[in-house]
Amino acid sequence: MNWDRIAEEYLTVADEVFQSLREPIEDLSKEITERLREGAKIMVCGNGGSAADAQHLAGEMVNKFLKDRKPYSAVALSTDTSVISAISNDFGYELVFEKQVRALGRSGDVLIAISTSGNAANVCRAVEAAKHLNILTVALTGGTGGKLGKLANMVVSISSSKCTPRIQEGHQLVIHALCERVEEILG
């Protein structure tokens, strides 16, 4: 393991988040808070490590990040194993998030779709379904953004890396900044 290389890559990603992604994160925070005030919910989806990130984000929104406050409406679409396994068995894994968006999503909601490559077929399908329902779609991705970056209404991409672990570390920074800023705005 090359510790110096990893540290350099991580610092490059952190610099990107805190410098060039500051404005997109601020814009997203304002959009989310406005929608939460109007009674919307946040849905989050992703596979593997991105599923864990989706659960992390939803957990911070429902419970708290830094402040004791009222819960914000959020759900990770990767958590209901009965729904996921039923959809996968009956229709295929590519529909696990799309069908949940169609069932749970309402106009004005937010879908945060997480994919390090931006090419996860089931995540892209969820975004396409959400757009048909007038749901704000947000891509949290990496590299060039892949297909997901082209589909979503808003894109926050860790473009300084194509390395999955560095992108995921960047996503954690984005998630924490987003949660903290939403709490600040909503009070």
MIDRENRO-785675 format. One line per field, with one value per residue (C-alpha): x, y, z; residue number from 1. Coordinates in nm, 2 decimals. Example, Ala and Ser with C-alpha at 12.3 -4.5 7.8 and 13.67 -1.06 7.14 Angstrom:
2
xx: (1.23 | 1.37)
yy: (-0.45 | -0.11)
zz: (0.78 | 0.71)
num: (1 | 2)
This chain:
187
xx: (0.00 | 0.13 | 0.02 | 0.15 | -0.04 | -0.37 | -0.32 | -0.26 | -0.57 | -0.78 | -0.67 | -0.74 | -1.09 | -1.14 | -1.02 | -1.27 | -1.56 | -1.47 | -1.38 | -1.54 | -1.84 | -1.92 | -2.17 | -2.35 | -2.38 | -2.52 | -2.77 | -2.88 | -2.91 | -3.14 | -3.35 | -3.39 | -3.48 | -3.74 | -3.90 | -3.89 | -4.07 | -4.34 | -4.38 | -4.17 | -3.96 | -3.61 | -3.56 | -3.20 | -3.08 | -2.75 | -2.58 | -2.32 | -2.12 | -2.35 | -2.65 | -2.47 | -2.42 | -2.79 | -2.88 | -2.64 | -2.79 | -3.15 | -3.05 | -2.90 | -3.21 | -3.46 | -3.28 | -3.03 | -2.69 | -2.55 | -2.87 | -3.17 | -3.45 | -3.77 | -3.72 | -3.70 | -3.88 | -3.62 | -3.60 | -3.32 | -3.46 | -3.20 | -3.33 | -3.65 | -3.52 | -3.87 | -3.95 | -3.61 | -3.61 | -3.97 | -3.90 | -3.57 | -3.73 | -4.04 | -3.91 | -3.53 | -3.28 | -3.27 | -3.63 | -3.57 | -3.54 | -3.77 | -4.07 | -4.01 | -3.99 | -4.32 | -4.48 | -4.35 | -4.26 | -4.48 | -4.44 | -4.21 | -4.01 | -3.63 | -3.45 | -3.07 | -2.92 | -2.57 | -2.34 | -1.96 | -1.95 | -2.28 | -2.37 | -2.57 | -2.87 | -3.11 | -3.01 | -3.05 | -3.40 | -3.50 | -3.40 | -3.59 | -3.90 | -3.87 | -3.84 | -4.18 | -4.33 | -4.19 | -3.95 | -3.62 | -3.34 | -2.99 | -2.69 | -2.41 | -2.15 | -1.78 | -1.55 | -1.73 | -2.07 | -2.16 | -2.52 | -2.65 | -2.49 | -2.67 | -3.01 | -3.03 | -3.16 | -2.87 | -2.53 | -2.27 | -1.97 | -1.64 | -1.48 | -1.12 | -1.11 | -1.21 | -1.11 | -1.42 | -1.28 | -1.18 | -1.52 | -1.70 | -1.48 | -1.59 | -1.95 | -1.92 | -1.79 | -2.07 | -2.33 | -2.20 | -2.18 | -2.54 | -2.68 | -2.51 | -2.62 | -2.99 | -2.99 | -2.85 | -3.11 | -3.41 | -3.30)
yy: (0.00 | 0.34 | 0.56 | 0.88 | 0.82 | 0.75 | 1.06 | 1.27 | 1.13 | 1.18 | 1.54 | 1.61 | 1.48 | 1.68 | 1.99 | 1.94 | 1.89 | 2.20 | 2.42 | 2.35 | 2.16 | 2.41 | 2.60 | 2.29 | 2.15 | 2.48 | 2.49 | 2.14 | 2.21 | 2.51 | 2.30 | 2.02 | 2.25 | 2.42 | 2.09 | 1.96 | 2.27 | 2.19 | 1.84 | 1.65 | 1.34 | 1.25 | 0.91 | 0.78 | 0.48 | 0.31 | -0.03 | -0.18 | 0.09 | 0.35 | 0.16 | 0.21 | 0.58 | 0.60 | 0.45 | 0.68 | 0.99 | 0.88 | 0.81 | 1.15 | 1.32 | 1.12 | 1.12 | 1.41 | 1.52 | 1.77 | 1.92 | 1.78 | 1.87 | 1.74 | 1.45 | 1.51 | 1.28 | 1.05 | 0.68 | 0.47 | 0.24 | -0.02 | -0.13 | -0.33 | -0.68 | -0.82 | -0.56 | -0.58 | -0.96 | -0.97 | -0.72 | -0.89 | -1.24 | -1.13 | -0.86 | -0.84 | -0.64 | -0.35 | -0.25 | -0.26 | 0.12 | 0.22 | 0.03 | 0.18 | 0.53 | 0.48 | 0.34 | 0.60 | 0.91 | 1.21 | 1.53 | 1.76 | 1.49 | 1.45 | 1.14 | 1.13 | 0.86 | 0.74 | 0.56 | 0.60 | 0.52 | 0.67 | 0.36 | 0.15 | 0.05 | 0.02 | 0.36 | 0.52 | 0.36 | 0.51 | 0.86 | 0.81 | 0.71 | 1.00 | 1.25 | 1.13 | 1.19 | 1.55 | 1.45 | 1.64 | 1.40 | 1.44 | 1.24 | 1.18 | 1.02 | 1.03 | 1.06 | 1.20 | 1.12 | 0.84 | 0.79 | 0.91 | 1.25 | 1.30 | 1.20 | 1.39 | 1.74 | 1.82 | 1.66 | 1.65 | 1.45 | 1.37 | 1.44 | 1.44 | 1.06 | 0.75 | 0.54 | 0.40 | 0.43 | 0.79 | 0.87 | 0.71 | 0.91 | 1.22 | 1.12 | 1.09 | 1.45 | 1.57 | 1.38 | 1.54 | 1.89 | 1.85 | 1.73 | 2.00 | 2.27 | 2.15 | 2.16 | 2.51 | 2.64 | 2.47 | 2.57)
zz: (0.00 | -0.09 | 0.20 | 0.04 | -0.29 | -0.10 | 0.12 | -0.19 | -0.37 | -0.06 | -0.01 | -0.38 | -0.33 | -0.01 | -0.18 | -0.46 | -0.22 | -0.01 | -0.30 | -0.64 | -0.50 | -0.24 | -0.46 | -0.59 | -0.23 | -0.11 | -0.40 | -0.33 | 0.05 | -0.03 | -0.27 | -0.03 | 0.26 | 0.05 | -0.05 | 0.31 | 0.42 | 0.17 | 0.30 | 0.05 | 0.13 | 0.03 | -0.12 | -0.16 | -0.36 | -0.45 | -0.46 | -0.24 | -0.06 | -0.22 | -0.05 | 0.28 | 0.19 | 0.11 | 0.45 | 0.62 | 0.46 | 0.54 | 0.89 | 0.95 | 0.80 | 1.00 | 1.34 | 1.36 | 1.24 | 1.49 | 1.64 | 1.82 | 1.59 | 1.44 | 1.20 | 0.82 | 0.59 | 0.43 | 0.32 | 0.18 | -0.09 | -0.03 | 0.31 | 0.26 | 0.18 | 0.13 | -0.14 | -0.30 | -0.32 | -0.44 | -0.72 | -0.81 | -0.82 | -1.02 | -1.25 | -1.22 | -1.01 | -1.25 | -1.13 | -0.75 | -0.71 | -1.00 | -0.86 | -0.52 | -0.66 | -0.85 | -0.53 | -0.28 | -0.48 | -0.52 | -0.72 | -0.53 | -0.36 | -0.40 | -0.52 | -0.45 | -0.67 | -0.57 | -0.81 | -0.81 | -1.18 | -1.27 | -1.47 | -1.23 | -1.44 | -1.15 | -1.02 | -1.37 | -1.40 | -1.07 | -1.19 | -1.51 | -1.32 | -1.08 | -1.36 | -1.49 | -1.15 | -1.12 | -0.85 | -0.83 | -0.93 | -0.79 | -0.90 | -0.65 | -0.86 | -0.96 | -1.26 | -1.56 | -1.40 | -1.64 | -1.77 | -1.43 | -1.47 | -1.79 | -1.65 | -1.32 | -1.27 | -1.04 | -1.03 | -0.76 | -0.90 | -0.74 | -1.08 | -0.95 | -0.92 | -1.10 | -0.80 | -0.62 | -0.26 | -0.32 | -0.47 | -0.18 | 0.06 | -0.13 | -0.11 | 0.27 | 0.28 | 0.06 | 0.27 | 0.59 | 0.44 | 0.31 | 0.64 | 0.84 | 0.60 | 0.59 | 0.97 | 0.97 | 0.72 | 0.88 | 1.23)
num: (1 | 2 | 3 | 4 | 5 | 6 | 7 | 8 | 9 | 10 | 11 | 12 | 13 | 14 | 15 | 16 | 17 | 18 | 19 | 20 | 21 | 22 | 23 | 24 | 25 | 26 | 27 | 28 | 29 | 30 | 31 | 32 | 33 | 34 | 35 | 36 | 37 | 38 | 39 | 40 | 41 | 42 | 43 | 44 | 45 | 46 | 47 | 48 | 49 | 50 | 51 | 52 | 53 | 54 | 55 | 56 | 57 | 58 | 59 | 60 | 61 | 62 | 63 | 64 | 65 | 66 | 67 | 68 | 69 | 70 | 71 | 72 | 73 | 74 | 75 | 76 | 77 | 78 | 79 | 80 | 81 | 82 | 83 | 84 | 85 | 86 | 87 | 88 | 89 | 90 | 91 | 92 | 93 | 94 | 95 | 96 | 97 | 98 | 99 | 100 | 101 | 102 | 103 | 104 | 105 | 106 | 107 | 108 | 109 | 110 | 111 | 112 | 113 | 114 | 115 | 116 | 117 | 118 | 119 | 120 | 121 | 122 | 123 | 124 | 125 | 126 | 127 | 128 | 129 | 130 | 131 | 132 | 133 | 134 | 135 | 136 | 137 | 138 | 139 | 140 | 141 | 142 | 143 | 144 | 145 | 146 | 147 | 148 | 149 | 150 | 151 | 152 | 153 | 154 | 155 | 156 | 157 | 158 | 159 | 160 | 161 | 162 | 163 | 164 | 165 | 166 | 167 | 168 | 169 | 170 | 171 | 172 | 173 | 174 | 175 | 176 | 177 | 178 | 179 | 180 | 181 | 182 | 183 | 184 | 185 | 186 | 187)
